Amino acid sequence: MTSGPLPARWFKVIATFEAISWTALLVAMFLKWIVHAPHEGGVPVVGMVHGVGFVVYLLSTAWAARTLRWDLRLTAVGLAAGVPPFGTVVFERWLVRHGRLTPRSARSSSADALPSRG
C-alpha cells in the first residue's frame, strides 16, 4: 500500500471505491432503463452500495481535511467531488500532484505557496 498518514491512504482507497461504485450504478441504471433487464438491473443493491460509499467518502474527506489541515475551500471542493461521477478520483489525483495528501509539517513551505505569475 502507499506510504503516508492513515487518513491519506484511507482517502485514496475510498475515493477509488466511490468512483467504482458510481460506475457500477451507471451500468445498473443503463441495464434497468435502456436494456430493461429483469430485477431492475441491480439498481437497488448497487444503489445502496454506492450510497454507503458516498457517505464513507464524505467522512473520509472530513477526516483527511482535519488531519492534513486543508483549508475550508479545499475541503468544500473535496466534499463536492463526490457528487459528479469520477470526481473523487480527479480530486484525489489533484491532491497527489500538489502534495496535499501529506501532513503540512512534512511539506516544504514552497509547496504551500501559490505559483507566481511573473
C-alpha positions as CSV (number, residue, x, y, z in Angstrom):
1,M,0.0,0.0,0.0
2,T,1.1,3.6,-0.4
3,S,3.1,5.3,2.2
4,G,1.8,8.3,4.1
5,P,-0.5,9.0,7.0
6,L,-3.5,6.7,7.6
7,P,-6.1,9.4,6.6
8,A,-4.4,10.0,3.3
9,R,-4.2,6.2,2.5
10,W,-7.8,5.7,3.6
11,F,-8.9,8.7,1.5
12,K,-7.3,7.3,-1.6
13,V,-8.9,3.9,-1.2
14,I,-12.4,5.3,-0.5
15,A,-12.2,7.9,-3.4
16,T,-11.4,5.0,-5.8
17,F,-14.2,2.8,-4.3
18,E,-16.7,5.6,-4.6
19,A,-15.8,6.1,-8.3
20,I,-16.1,2.3,-9.0
21,S,-19.5,2.2,-7.2
22,W,-20.6,5.2,-9.4
23,T,-19.6,3.2,-12.5
24,A,-21.5,0.2,-11.3
25,L,-24.6,2.3,-10.6
26,L,-24.4,3.9,-14.0
27,V,-24.2,0.4,-15.6
28,A,-27.1,-0.8,-13.5
29,M,-29.2,2.2,-14.4
30,F,-28.4,1.5,-18.1
31,L,-29.5,-2.1,-17.7
32,K,-32.7,-1.1,-16.0
33,W,-33.8,1.8,-18.2
34,I,-32.3,1.1,-21.6
35,V,-31.9,-2.7,-21.8
36,H,-35.0,-3.3,-19.5
37,A,-33.1,-6.1,-17.6
38,P,-35.0,-8.2,-15.1
39,H,-34.7,-7.4,-11.4
40,E,-34.3,-3.7,-12.1
41,G,-30.8,-4.3,-13.4
42,G,-29.5,-4.5,-9.8
43,V,-30.1,-0.8,-9.1
44,P,-31.4,-1.3,-5.6
45,V,-28.4,-3.2,-4.4
46,V,-25.8,-1.2,-6.4
47,G,-27.5,2.0,-5.3
48,M,-27.2,1.1,-1.7
49,V,-23.6,0.1,-2.0
50,H,-22.9,3.4,-3.8
51,G,-24.8,5.4,-1.2
52,V,-22.8,3.8,1.6
53,G,-19.6,4.5,-0.4
54,F,-20.6,8.1,-0.8
55,V,-21.3,8.7,2.9
56,V,-17.9,7.0,3.8
57,Y,-16.2,9.2,1.2
58,L,-17.7,12.3,2.9
59,L,-16.5,11.1,6.3
60,S,-13.0,10.2,4.9
61,T,-12.8,13.6,3.3
62,A,-13.6,15.3,6.6
63,W,-11.1,13.2,8.4
64,A,-8.3,13.9,5.8
65,A,-9.2,17.6,5.8
66,R,-8.9,17.9,9.6
67,T,-5.8,15.7,9.9
68,L,-4.0,17.2,6.9
69,R,-5.1,20.7,7.7
70,W,-6.9,21.6,4.5
71,D,-8.5,25.0,4.3
72,L,-12.3,25.4,4.1
73,R,-12.2,25.9,0.3
74,L,-10.2,22.7,-0.4
75,T,-12.4,20.8,2.0
76,A,-15.6,22.0,0.2
77,V,-14.2,21.1,-3.2
78,G,-13.3,17.6,-1.8
79,L,-16.8,17.1,-0.5
80,A,-18.4,18.4,-3.7
81,A,-16.1,16.0,-5.7
82,G,-18.3,13.1,-4.5
83,V,-21.3,14.3,-6.5
84,P,-20.2,14.0,-10.2
85,P,-19.2,10.6,-11.5
86,F,-15.4,10.1,-11.1
87,G,-15.0,13.5,-9.3
88,T,-13.4,11.7,-6.4
89,V,-10.6,10.2,-8.5
90,V,-10.0,13.5,-10.2
91,F,-9.8,15.3,-6.9
92,E,-7.5,12.6,-5.3
93,R,-5.1,12.8,-8.2
94,W,-5.0,16.6,-7.9
95,L,-4.2,16.3,-4.2
96,V,-1.3,13.9,-5.0
97,R,0.1,16.1,-7.7
98,H,0.0,19.1,-5.4
99,G,1.3,17.3,-2.3
100,R,-1.9,17.8,-0.3
101,L,-2.1,14.3,1.0
102,T,0.9,14.8,3.2
103,P,0.8,16.5,6.6
104,R,1.6,20.2,6.5
105,S,4.7,19.7,8.6
106,A,6.1,17.3,6.0
107,R,5.6,19.7,3.1
108,S,8.1,22.3,2.3
109,S,6.9,25.9,2.6
110,S,7.4,26.3,-1.1
111,A,4.8,23.5,-1.8
112,D,2.2,25.5,0.0
113,A,2.9,28.7,-1.8
114,L,0.9,29.6,-4.9
115,P,3.0,29.9,-8.1
116,S,4.0,33.4,-9.0
117,R,2.7,35.0,-12.2
118,G,5.9,36.8,-13.0
